[in-house]
Amino acid sequence: MIVYLNGAFLPPEEACISPLDRGFLFGDGIYEVIPSYQGRFFLLDEHVERLRRSLREIRMPDPQPEQGWESLLERLLELNPGGDRSVYLQVTRGAAPRDHAFPTRMAATVFAMVSSIAPPLADLPDRGVAAISLPDQRWGRCDIKSVALLPNVLARQQAVEQGAVEAVLLRDGMLTEGAASNVFVVHGDAVVTPPLGPEILPGITRRFLLDALRAEGWDCREEPLPESVLRSADEIWLTSSTKELLPVTALDRRPVGEGRPGRVWGHALDVFRRARDLAISNAGTRAKS
Ligand SMILES: Cc1ncc(COP(=O)(O)O)c(C=O)c1O
């Protein structure tokens, strides 16, 4: 494996970061996870745009010139060839004597590495996954993709200890999102997901799925979702760049709908995959021309 650190491509054991790095000391940084299929990125522009937005929101100057992120990420993928991969990219406010306020002179730390995207469980279409619900104990700016993920880590650990793959979070009786995913609910004829705002991450997969379904004439709503609607949902789905679109078939050990992946999920996954393959091949054609 070859990773990227501050301008160099090198083996991970040679990549050294200072213990004074503000990412380590304060969680003062942001990140992205960008999926690729057979060597081609999916929605790279959208991920780079969200990365730039996160940097602006934490008041960090962008350390890369125009197109710099794209070339760095493409190069890293070339150096780590193989099937379906995701790139983890982290940018922190760099190393400086420990003080909460920003250092006056600062050089960002930029790190990126590649991981395999785990193949979907072979029996997933029959079984789906289990989730638990928990109070959302995160801060008021969950729209920023911050590396400070302690509440998410604790929530996901609780899910795993209860045999589930994800924790879905509730704030003041309303669904927000998963510990590392957005959530969709099918209720009667409606496909609903919570609206954007400071309580949730503007998921790239969420946006792409909404656009793909709407383009095929589906009625998808972005509306607040009370806990009662979550609990009486016919179907619940999780979306993320590495999970794509996962059906939740048990919530807090109770079956969701009929306790197996729903019919609507099957159709939505077809629409998603077709749109995904088209987007990847269009981006490839654009890059060549
Ligand atoms: C808290 C949270 N919400 C939503 C998502 C899904 O976002 P995306 O579809 O951009 O991967 C993630 C992804 O890791 C996440 O961590």
The ligand as an SDF file (V2000), in Angstrom:
LIG
                    3D

 16 16  0  0  0  0  0  0  0  0999 V2000
  -22.4880   11.0420    9.9140 C   0  0  0  0  0  0  0  0  0  0  0  0
  -22.5740   10.6450    8.4680 C   0  0  0  0  0  0  0  0  0  0  0  0
  -23.7170   10.8710    7.7980 N   0  0  0  0  0  0  0  0  0  0  0  0
  -23.8560   10.5240    6.4960 C   0  0  0  0  0  0  0  0  0  0  0  0
  -22.8230    9.8870    5.8090 C   0  0  0  0  0  0  0  0  0  0  0  0
  -23.0060    9.5180    4.3640 C   0  0  0  0  0  0  0  0  0  0  0  0
  -22.3430   10.4260    3.5510 O   0  0  0  0  0  0  0  0  0  0  0  0
  -21.8030   10.0620    2.1040 P   0  0  0  0  0  0  0  0  0  0  0  0
  -22.9800    9.5270    1.3440 O   0  0  0  0  0  0  0  0  0  0  0  0
  -21.3080   11.3440    1.5550 O   0  0  0  0  0  0  0  0  0  0  0  0
  -20.7440    9.0220    2.2730 O   0  0  0  0  0  0  0  0  0  0  0  0
  -21.6170    9.6420    6.4640 C   0  0  0  0  0  0  0  0  0  0  0  0
  -20.5170    9.0060    5.7550 C   0  0  0  0  0  0  0  0  0  0  0  0
  -19.5680    8.5250    6.3070 O   0  0  0  0  0  0  0  0  0  0  0  0
  -21.4810   10.0380    7.8290 C   0  0  0  0  0  0  0  0  0  0  0  0
  -20.3320    9.8210    8.4990 O   0  0  0  0  0  0  0  0  0  0  0  0
  1  2  1  0
  2  3  1  0
  2 15  2  0
  3  4  2  0
  4  5  1  0
  5  6  1  0
  5 12  2  0
  6  7  1  0
  7  8  1  0
  8  9  2  0
  8 10  1  0
  8 11  1  0
 12 13  1  0
 12 15  1  0
 13 14  2  0
 15 16  1  0
M  END
$$$$
